[in-house]
């Protein structure tokens, strides 16, 4: 009888253990330092990650963005290449609400499968009707892929360093994969 009780308890204990999930963060940025003052209009800022920075067997499950001020509208967008980014072909797009001076964390439903991607672009598109400091940034120095921007009324992506010479930052945009 004791042996049966032991077997039963052992089975229950082992079957109740949670599967270990290997989650990690994709980020080029450090702690939030400030947010650049941008004119009214629609902007798209993105962080780019190469396949060597993530596991191709994983999924992007969450995106975090620091916002200093609240835009009129905003979306989280995920792209698999610069061509997709330029053509608007998203792997995921989520209309979001932001809180001021806050890290905003959003679940991607469904998660974005990273299998087969050479690059991953995690983007934040926002519109403001006046000059605002929306998207947070660190104080640099800029890391490769950390400060891409599509300025208002532009058709060409550039780095924020080229857009605003003398500024060396990384956007406060983070991805979470598992």
Secondary structure by P-SEA (a helix, b strand, c coil): caaaaaaaaaaaaaaacccccccccccccccccccccccccbbbbbcccccccccccccccbbbbbbcccccbbbbbbbccaaaaaacccccccccccccccbbbbbcccccccccccbbbbbcccccccccccbbbcccccccccccccccccccccccccccccbbbbccbbbbcc
